[in-house]
């Protein structure tokens, strides 16, 4: 069981870097291994190692940040027809957020609508004076941070993003809006994550989702608006920094590495 022990140590050490203590179940779910192990095997090996983990009784989850994201989703995002999925990621999804951290949010949009959806969202936030993290600025407590954008026909993460950190983010994401089973498609399009976190990936991919065969119709007006919105925003983004992972169909903002995922 040398391989399993090493995976357990790597998983625990990774969490410790960000001052996070895991329960045995969390170690099993987040286990850094391309090979799957049962919970029984992982727990037995943890006991042999004498590793001091957080107990179930000690585990206290502060849901305030996630509830804030859910409220905003109910108030606005769920009413935007171009938004197909909303998920909370980062330290909030990992149940390890600090009070001074923001709330990372991933959005999946219908094809050809990402940039006009983002522009309309920006206008709504500005008009309602809702605190949110702006591109190129540092995070602030409880701000909404819309830093991950995908279109539903481009759900696979680019090669440069297919790393351990992204794999952990993927399996821990908390979905607060899912139209027509897009989440299931998102998971299946990122099977590469299994080589990093086989246990967690298999668990989330084993869930059965109802997928609709009805696909949204493309609207020429919205496509043209999206094109204009893209060039307006990309011009502004270029003034702020690199655009390595930003294109017409996917956008990954804030390259700076954050806390545990």
Order of alpha helices (4+ residues) and beta strands (2+ residues): alpha-alpha-alpha-alpha-beta-alpha-beta-alpha-beta-alpha-beta-alpha-alpha-alpha-beta
